[in-house]
């Protein structure tokens, strides 16, 4: 063991929260150096959509300019390790703060040559000793190679690019994007060389700096260089935040501490929702339970933007708030996702999360703490449809459709029981997107609470029927009417943004709050996700979560704490549909569709329902593209291939490219009747939602 054991200081605040707090405290002053995958930065943006507005610029080591990847021909490690995070940053940082990338080619052409290495390791200082220790493996790997001139120091170039701009011969502005869909190119950072991007901003020597790192060897040396500049007062390092990448995040934290010790810097720290909140407060006021804490959560889905919907009126309460007494919502400063995580940790296996809207808060909580689901007793969510009769499409239910990614995260990662209350058909946390139906559900739950049948620990709010601020206020209205802590949660799904919905009016309560006395919502400062995590820890295996909206809060709580589900007794959620009858689509139920990632958060990818089993040339194009099994529509495609072979004597597509080529029309021999051609063409429709259901096929005379 070359490095002695040492007691390190790791700030208990999550790196994502630290990024948000510091960017708010120092607006337009911070340069963020990203030396690993962009996971922390994307999550920070999801919790605070103003993050990029508050940063001065981002400098990132990643990507390949000339198709010379270090993982495969076109992919570079930092990008490929979290392509979705890169997409979120690139899509949302543009026009808000400059984004400077140092591609792999720059690093490969600027080596730490052997003579420089020899000079460093013979200095005899604490730093040189540390450098020799951490470089030993790379030195033994590279030095024996014939013709090797030195070692590549990837992340140091990102620091040098701005701190020592005079050493840079040239820099070129490009517009950039990330490839997410290609089978071979997914994770490629695409530089558009046709159109110039924004100019690179020169570094101000008094700039405030945050370094987000996956601390490997090259990161350690980059941090050492930055700390030198810090000591010389060239820059002021506010924080070093840690992410996964070169190693697990716990190792990264330890590695950063080792590096700071070598640098004598051991004490440096490592560090349409508004309507929903308001509506929750209205609801709580109506129940005389305004002391329940309300947390503001996600403004939109995890991927995409919030889509406005006025089904519940402009206020999400059936436009009723305009007739109610004005309310000044008391919303907790803590984000709902953070509150979910905290509560799940404090009450392990005791909390039931009830998700009444899109699952963005639940999905984000899981992204913040992968033990989130382990700490919950269960999740109950309102969403999905059983019989393929959706409420926002033929198979889509509103809550799920509004953040399908959040729902996917919950379903994939949740280790606690998930109870779905589909569109057709103990101690408790209610997670809600408070619309009209949610308000009635809360009133029923508060009655049981008063009768001591159950103990409602908290109500967490998420986007869905209306924006999260409306949800908070609506809950307060409801609680006031019922004579309980309300936590503001996710503003949107885990991936994408909140999609506005006015099915329950602008206020989410059938626009009814306009006729109610004004309310000053008491919303807890703690985010709903943190509250979920904390309570699940404090009441381990005692809590039932009843989820009445998307599962964003639940999924995010699991991302914050992977033990979240383990700490819950059970989850009951309103969502999904059993018989392919969605409420926002043929098979999609609202709560699930609004945050599908949150719904899958915590479920292992080995789940058999996530995979298609069969011969490649019988697979539909969407499976070949995305390697995801979506259900019976893909089975119908395979049936179409079988029928074609049965009637025509061979399969219609002889290569994968034939399947993916949309202009590749089916050809039939003359003996195949028009009726049978028609049913085969329907089965092999390239848009999966246009394919017939198995039920429709069974009614055809061919199968009689």
N, C-alpha and C positions, 0 to 999 in steps of 0.2 A: 504494500500500500504506500504509494508515493506521497499522498496528501493526508496529513493527520486529521483525525476526527475533530469537528468544530461545531459549536452551537451557533446556528445562523438565525438572523432576524428576517422573517418574511412577514410583510404587512398582511393582516388578516383580511383586508379589503380585497375583493376580487379585482384583477387587473382591468377588467372591462369597466367596472364602476370608477376606478381610479382615472382611467382615460377620460370618462365623461366629466368627472368632477374637476379635474385639472384644466380641461379645455374650456369649461365654463368660467373657472376662476381667472384664467389668463386668455381671454378671447383674442384671436388673431395674433398670438405671440408665440405659439408653440410649433416647432418643427418636429414631426413624428418620424423617427427612423424605424422602419420595419425590416428586421433582419431574418424573419422566419415567415411561416404561413400567416395569412392576414385574418385569421380567425377572430382574435381579440377585437380588431378594428371593425370588422363587419358586425360583430355582436354589439359593440358599443354604439354603432350607428343604428342598429335595430332598436336599442333601448332609448336612444336620443337622436332623432332625425336631424338635429342641429349640429351634430358632431363636426362634420366637415366644414360647416360655416364658421365654427369656432377655432379651427386649426389654421395656422399660417401656411403650412405645406406638409406633404408626405414624401419621404424619400424611401424607396423600396428596393431591396436587392432581390431580383427575380426576373424570370422570362428569358427567352432566347430570341435574338434579333434575326439570325440567319439560319434558322432551323437546325441548330446544333445543341440539342438538349443534353442534360446529364442524367436523365432517367430513360429516355428513348429519343428517337430522332427529332422530335419537336417539343418535348416537355422538359421543363426545368423544375427542380424539386419543390421549391417554395410555392410555386403556383399550383402544381399538380397535387400537392398535399391538401389543399382546400380550394378547389377551383370555384366553388360557389361563393366563398368569402371574397375572392378576388373579383368575381363578377359584381358582387354587391358594392365593393369599394369603387371599382371603375365606373359603374353605372351611376353612382350617386355623388361621387366626389367631384365629377367634372363641373366646371363653371363655379365651383365653390372654393376649392383650394388646389394649388398646383400639385401634380403627382409626378415625381421623378423616379424613373426606373433605371437601375443599373443592371443591364442584362449580363448573362453569363459570359458572353464574348469579351466584355471589358475585363472581367476578372481573370479569364484565361490568358489574356495578353499582358497582364501585369502581375508578375510572380514575386514571391519572396525568394529571391535568389539565394544560392548556398552561401555566398560571401556575406550577405546581409544576415542570414540566419546565424552564421558563425560569430559575427560581431555581437548579436543580441545575446546569445546564450553564454558568452564569455564575460559579460559585464559584471556578473557576481551580485546583482541587486535582487531584491525580493521579486520584482516584476520579471526579470530575466529568468530567474529560477522557475517561476510559475510558467512562463512561456515555454521553457524547455520541457517541463513536465507535460503540458497539454499538447505540445507538438510532437512528442516522441513517437506516437503511433503513426501519424501522417508522414513523419520523416522516414521511419523504417519502411513504410509502404512505397514512398516515391523515390527516395534517394538511390536505391539499387537499380532503378530502371535505366536502361541505356539512353543516353541523350537528355535525361531529365535536367533541367536548368534551375528548378526551384519548385516551391509549393504554391498552389492557388489559395489565396486568402479572400474568399468571396465577399464576406460582409464588410471587411475593412474598406473596400472600394466605395460602399454606400456612404460611409462616414467621410471618407476623403473627398467624395464628389462635391460635397457642400462646404465642409470645413476648410478644405485646401483647394479651392476652385482654381488657383493659379497653376496647379499641377495637371489640370484637365486640358488636353489639347483641343477638344471640340465636344459640343453636346448638340443633339438634334431633337427638336420637338416632334413627337408623333401622336396621332390619335390612337388609342389602344382599346382592345376589347379582349374578352376571354371566350374560348370555345368550350361549350358545355355539352354539346350533343353528339359530336363525332365519335365513332367507335374507336378510331385510331388517334384522333387529334384532341380528344377531350382533355382539358387542362393546358392547352397551348395559349400563351399570351400572344395575341395577334397585334403586330405593329402595322398600322396603315401608313405606308410610305408614300401614298399619293397625296395626302392632305396634311399640311403642318398642323401641329397642335399648339397649345399655349407655350410661351417662352418659359424657360427654367428660371426660377427666382433666385438671385444670388443670396448667399447666406449673410445675415446680419450677425456680426461677432457677439452681439449681446442677446442673441436669440435664446428662448427657452426651449428645452429639448426633452422629449420623451423617447426612450428606446424600447421598442417592442421586439422581443427576441425569443428564439428557440434555442438558446445558447448551446452551440457546439463549439468546436475549437476556433473556427474563424470568427464566430460571434464574440468569443472571449477576448480575442485580440482587438476586435473593433471596439468593444466596450473599454478596453484599456486605453485605446487612442482617444476615445471620447472623454474619459475621465481625466486624462492629461489636459485636454482643452478646458475641462470644467475647473480644474485646479488653477489654471492660468487665467481664469475669468473670461475666456473667450466665449464660452457658452455656460448656461445654467441648466444642469440636468435635473428636471423636476422629479422624474421617476423612471424606473426600469420595470416594464411589465413583461410578463412571461407567458409564452404560448407553447403548444406542442410543436413538433417538427423533427429536429435532429434527434430528439429523445422525448420522453414523457414530460409533462409540465412540471411534475414534482422534481425531477432531475434538473430541469432547466432552472428552477428557482435555486436549487442548491449550487448549480454551476455558476450562476450569477453572483451568489454570495462568495464563492471561492475567488472569483475574479475581483470583486470589490475588496476582499481582504488583501489580495496581492497589491491592490492600488491604494491601500490605506483609506478606503472609503466604506468601511463596514457598516456605518450607521445610516447610509443612504437608503431610503425606503424602496422596497420592491413592491413594488406596488401593482280622426274624427271621433276620438277618444274622449274629448272634453264633454260631449253630450252624455256619454255613457256614465261618467263620474257624477255628473249633475243628476241624472235620472236615478242613480242608486241612492243619492242623498234624498231626493224627493220621496223615494220608496221607504227609506228608513224613517224619514220624518213622519210619514203616514202611519208607521208602525210604532211610533214613540221609541225608536231604538237607534237614535242618531249617534249614540256612543260607539256603535260598531265602526271600526276603522275602514276607510275606503282608500284603495290604492289605484293610482292611474297606471294603466298598462300600455300595451302596444297600440300604435296609431294605425297600423295596417297589417297586412299579412307578412309572413316571413319573406316571401318572394313576390314582387309586384307592388302595386299601389292600392290604397284603400279605394274601393269603388262605391260611390255614393248611391244609396238606395233609400227611397222615402216611403217604403211600405208601411212603416210605423210612424209616418209623419216626419217632418223636418227635424223635430227634436227627439225622435226615437220613442216618444211616449204618446203617439197619436196626436201630436200637436196640442197636447193638453196643458203643457206647462205655461203657455201664454196666459192662461186663466188662473194660474195658481199664484199664491204669494211668492214674491221673488225669493230666491235662495242663493246664498253665498256658500258654495260647497266647501266643506273642510276636507281637502284631499291630502293624504299623507305625502310627504316629499319623496319617500322611497318608491321606486318603480314596482309595479305589481309583480313582475317576474322576480325581482330581488326579494320581495316580501314572501312570495311563494317558496322560494328556496330557503329563506331564513326560517319560516314557520315549519317547513317540513323537517328541517334539521333540529329545531327546538322541540318538536313533538313527533319523534320518529314512530312510524307505524301507527299513528293515532288519528291522522287527519283523513277525512273524506273530502275530496275536492269535487264540487258540483259545478260543472262547466255548462253554462247556458248559452254561450255564444261561440264564435270562432275560437280555435284552440291556440291562438298566437302566444298568449302569456304562458300557457302550459308548455308549448314547444320551446319558447325562449328560456324558460326556467331550466329546462333540461340542457339546453346549449350552455347555460351558465354553470350548471352543476349536474354532471352525469349521474349523480347519486339521487337526484331529485325524486324520481319515481320510486326508488328503493325506500325512501323515507315516508311515503304515503301509505295509508291503509288501503285506499281504493280511489278510483275516479269514476264519477257518474257524469255523463255528458249527454246533452240533448243534441242529437245530430244523426245524419244518415237516413237512409230509407231502405226498407226491407224488400219491397215489392217493385223496385225499379220505377217508382212514381215519385219524382222529385218535386220540390216546390220552387226551384229556380231553373229547372230544366227537366228533361225527360227522366234523368236518373240522378239528379243532383239535389242535395238538401243544402239549404242556405248556410248553416254554420260550418259545414265541412267545406263547401265550395269556396267560402270566403277566405279560407287559409288551409288549402289542401296539404301544403307542406307541413304545417304545424300538426295537423292530424296524423300525417304519416310518421312524424317524429315520435308522437305519443304511442302509436300502435306498434312501431318498430322497437321501442326501447322500454316501454312501461313494464315493470316487474310486479306491480301490484294489480289487483283485479280491476278490469275496466268494464263498466256497465253502461251500455248504450241504450238510451231511450229514443228509438227511431221516430222518424217523421210520421209513420202510420200509427202507429199505435199510441244509531249510536251517537258519537260526537261528529259533528258535521262542519265542513267548510262548503259554502255554496259559491261556485264560480259561475258568474252570470254575464250575459250581454243584455241586461235587463230591457226587454220589450214588454208588451202587454202580458203575454203568457208567462214570462219569467216573473213579473210582479205578482201574479196570482200564485205561482209556485212558491215564491218567497213568503207570501202571506200564510200559506198553508204550513210551511216549515216553521215560521215564527209561532204559529199556534201550538204546534207540537213542542216547540222550545219552551213556551210558557207553561205547558202542561207537564214539563219535565220528562217528556218522552225522549227527547234528544237534547243535546247541548250544542248550539251553534257557536263555534269558536270564532268564525270570521266569515265575511262575504267578500270575495275577490271579484274584481270587475275586468271584463275584456271587451274588445270591439265585437261587432256582429250586427245585431239588429239596428244599432246606431253607434255613433262614435263613443269611445270609452268614457269621455267626460260626461256625456249624457247618461251613460249607464250608471256611473257613480251617483249622479244626482237623482236618477229614477229610483235607485235602491233606497236613498235617503227618504224620498217621498213615501215609498212603500213602508219603510220601517216606522216612519212617523205615524202612519195610519194604523200600524200594528202595535203600537206602544213599544236594535241590537248593534262590533268592529267591522267597518267596511274598508277594504283594501283596493286601491286602484291597481289594475293589472295591465296586461298587454294591450297596446294600442292597435295591434294587427297580428297577422299570422307570423310564425317563425321565419318563413321565407316569403318575401313579398310584402305588400302593403295592404292596409285596411281598405276594403271595398265598401263605400258608403251604401247604406240600404235604408229605405224609408218605408218598408212594409208595415212597421209599427209606428209610422209617423216620424217627423223630424226629431222628436225627443225620445223615440223608442217606447213611449207609453201611449201610443195612439193619439199623440198631440193633446193629451189630457192635462199636462202640467200647467198649461197656460191658464187653466181655470182653478188651479190650486193655490193656496197661500204660499208666498215665497218661502224658500227653505235655504238655510245655510248648511250645506252638507258637511258632516264631520267625517272626513276621509283620513284614514291613517297615513302617516308619512312613509311608512314602510311599504315597499312594492308588494303587490299581491303574491308574486312568485316567491319572494323571500319569506313572506308570512306563511305560505303553504309549507315551505321547507322547514321553517322554525317550528311551526305547530306540529308537524308530523314527527319531529324529533322529541318534542316535549310530551307528546301523547302517543308514544310508539305503539303501533298495532291496535290503536283504539279509535282512530278517526275514519269515518266514512265521508268521502268527498262526493257531493252531489253536483254534477256538472250540467248546467242548463244551457250552455252556449258552446262556442268553439273551444277546443282543448288547449289553446295557446298558453294559458297560465300553467296548466298541468304539465304540458310538454316541456316548457321552459324550466319549471321547478325541477324536473328530472335532469335537465341539462346542467342545472346548478348543483344538484346533489343526486348522484346515481343511486343513493340509498333511499331516495324519496318514496318510491313505490313499496320498498321493503318495510317502511315505517307505517304504512297505511293499513287499515283493516280491509277496506274495499273502496272501489270507485263505482259510483252509479252515474252514468251519463246519458243525457237525452241526445241521441244521434244515431245515424246510420239507418239502413233499410235492409230487411232480410230478403225480400222477394223482388228486388230490383225495381222498386217503385219509389223514386226519389221525389223530393219536393222542390228541387232546383235543377233537376236533370233526370234523365231516365233511371239512373242508379245512384244519384248523388243526393244526400241529405245535407241540409244547410250547415249544421254545426260541424260535421266532419269535413265538408268541402271547404269551409272557410279557413281551416288550418290543418290540412292533411298531414303535414310533417309533424305537427304536435301530436296528432292522433297516433302516429307510429313511433314517437320518441320512447325509447326504452325496450322496444321489441327487437330481438336478434334478427339479423339479416338472413339467418338460416331458416327462418320461418317458411314452411313449405308453400304458404299462400303467396309468398313474394317471388316465386320462381315459376317459370314455364318449363314443363318437362316435355321433350319431344325431339323429333328429327329437324335439323336446321331448315331444310327446304320446305317443311310444313309450317314453319313459324311465320307469323305476321310481321309486317314491316316495323311496327312500333316496338316489338320485342327485340328485333335485330338492332334497332337504333339505340334503345334505352336499357335493354336487358332487364325489363320489369314485366311481371305477369299481372295483367289487369283484370283477369277473370274470363267470363264466358265468351266475350267478344273474340278473344284469341282462340278459344276452342272452336267457335263457329268458323273462323278462318281456316283452321286445320281441317274441319269437316268439308269446307269448300274444296280444298286441295284433294281430299280423298274422293269426293264426288266427281271432280274433274278427271282424276285418274281412272275412276270406275267407268265413266262414260266415254272418255277419249283415249284411254290406253296408255297415258303417260302423265307425269305431273306437269303443270303449266309453267313453272319457273325452274330452270336448270342451274342457276347460280344465285347467290345472295344479291348481286347487283340487279338481276332481273326482278327480284322481289321489291327492291327499293326504287326501281325506275317507274315512276308514276305514269309515264307515257307508254308503258309496255302493256298493250291491250291483249285481252284474252282472245285466242283463236279456237274455234270449235269445228270439228268435222261436220259434214252435211247431215249425218244421221242423227245428230243430237237435236231434239225438239226445242222449239223456242221457249217452251215452259221450263224445261230443265236448264237451258242456258241462263234463263232469267234468275232462277234460284241460286245457281252457282255464282253468277256475277254479284248477287247480293251478298253471299257469304264471303266473297273475296273483295268486298268494297274496301278501299284503302283508308277510309275514315271509319274508325272502329265503331263509333256511335251510330253509323248508318247501316251497320250489319243487323240482320234480324236476330231476335232472341231465340234461344233454344225452344222456348214455348211456342213461338211463331212457327218455327220449323216443324215441330212435332204435329202441328195442325195441318201441314201440307200433305197432299195426297201421296207424295213420294214416300212418306214415312208411315202411311196407314197400314 
